[in-house]
């Protein structure tokens, strides 16, 4: 997976948007104004994804490329280094999980609007 594939997949999610709220190299993906993924356009490709706290620990133990979320709440965010050691399907499934966690946290009205 490269940056364009990552970007296209994140933006394929319903109501997903992209922005640069922090600086010109940190690309953030949001749904209804809440962040579900972010990546740095400088350096090696990685993506920060929200994760269930228990699953976050399991993934870190199972995959060397999964680390506690850089500059994030390390309990609920992982940084996934996209280094070719995992299949794209796995990274996409974690993006899906992150997106779905954010959607679940939205108000009932916002969730209805996404349907």
C-alpha positions as CSV (number, residue, x, y, z in Angstrom):
1,X,0.0,0.0,0.0
2,X,1.3,3.5,-0.9
3,X,0.0,6.9,0.2
4,X,-2.4,7.3,-2.7
5,X,-4.0,3.9,-2.0
6,X,-4.3,4.7,1.7
7,X,-5.8,8.1,0.9
8,X,-8.3,6.6,-1.6
9,X,-9.4,3.9,0.8
10,X,-9.9,6.3,3.7
11,X,-11.9,8.7,1.5
12,X,-14.0,5.8,0.2
13,X,-15.7,5.7,3.6
14,X,-19.1,7.3,3.8
15,X,-18.8,11.0,4.7
16,X,-15.0,10.8,5.1
17,X,-13.1,14.1,4.6
18,X,-9.4,15.0,4.6
19,X,-7.7,18.0,6.0
20,X,-4.4,19.3,7.4
21,X,-5.4,20.7,10.9
22,X,-1.9,20.4,12.5
23,X,0.6,21.3,9.8
24,X,1.2,20.8,6.1
25,X,2.5,17.2,6.3
26,X,0.0,15.6,8.7
27,X,-3.0,14.4,6.6
28,X,-6.0,13.7,8.8
29,X,-9.1,11.7,7.8
30,X,-12.4,12.5,9.6
31,X,-16.0,11.4,9.6
32,X,-18.5,14.0,10.9
33,X,-15.6,16.1,12.2
34,X,-14.0,13.3,14.2
35,X,-10.6,11.8,13.3
36,X,-10.4,8.1,12.4
37,X,-6.9,8.1,10.7
38,X,-3.9,10.3,10.2
39,X,-0.7,9.9,8.3
40,X,2.5,11.9,7.9
41,X,3.4,12.8,4.3
42,X,7.1,13.2,5.4
43,X,9.3,10.1,5.7
44,X,8.3,6.5,5.9
45,X,4.6,5.7,5.4
46,X,2.6,4.9,8.6
47,X,-1.0,5.5,9.7
48,X,-2.4,6.2,13.2
49,X,-5.7,4.3,13.7
50,X,-8.1,4.2,16.6
51,X,-8.5,0.7,18.1
52,X,-10.3,-1.1,20.9
53,X,-7.9,-0.9,23.8
54,X,-7.6,-4.7,24.3
55,X,-7.3,-5.3,20.6
56,X,-4.6,-2.5,20.4
57,X,-2.4,-4.5,22.8
58,X,-3.0,-7.8,21.0
59,X,-2.0,-6.2,17.6
60,X,1.2,-4.7,19.1
61,X,2.2,-8.1,20.4
62,X,1.4,-9.9,17.2
63,X,2.8,-7.4,14.6
64,X,6.2,-5.7,15.0
65,X,5.0,-2.9,12.6
66,X,2.2,-2.0,15.0
67,X,3.2,0.4,17.8
68,X,1.5,2.6,20.4
69,X,0.0,5.6,18.7
70,X,2.6,8.3,18.1
71,X,1.5,11.6,19.7
72,X,-1.9,10.0,20.5
73,X,-3.6,8.3,23.4
74,X,-1.6,5.1,23.4
75,X,-4.4,3.2,25.0
76,X,-6.7,3.6,22.1
77,X,-4.5,4.5,19.1
78,X,-2.0,2.4,17.2
79,X,0.6,3.6,14.7
80,X,0.9,1.1,11.9
81,X,4.1,1.2,9.9
82,X,3.2,0.4,6.3
83,X,6.4,-1.5,5.5
84,X,5.2,-4.4,3.4
85,X,5.2,-6.8,6.3
86,X,1.4,-7.0,6.4
87,X,-1.1,-7.4,3.6
88,X,-3.2,-4.4,2.4
89,X,-6.4,-6.4,3.4
90,X,-5.2,-6.3,7.0
91,X,-4.5,-2.6,7.0
92,X,-7.8,-1.9,5.4
93,X,-9.6,-4.0,8.0
94,X,-7.9,-1.8,10.7
95,X,-9.0,1.3,8.9
96,X,-12.5,-0.1,8.9
97,X,-12.3,-0.8,12.6
98,X,-11.1,2.7,13.3
99,X,-13.8,4.3,11.2
100,X,-16.5,2.1,12.8
101,X,-15.4,3.0,16.3
102,X,-15.7,6.7,15.5
103,X,-19.1,6.2,13.9
104,X,-20.3,4.4,17.0
105,X,-19.2,7.4,19.1
106,X,-21.3,9.8,17.0
107,X,-24.7,11.0,18.1
108,X,-27.8,9.0,17.0
109,X,-28.7,11.8,14.6
110,X,-25.3,11.8,13.0
111,X,-25.4,8.0,12.7
112,X,-28.8,8.2,11.0
113,X,-27.5,10.8,8.6
114,X,-24.7,8.4,7.5
115,X,-27.2,5.6,6.6
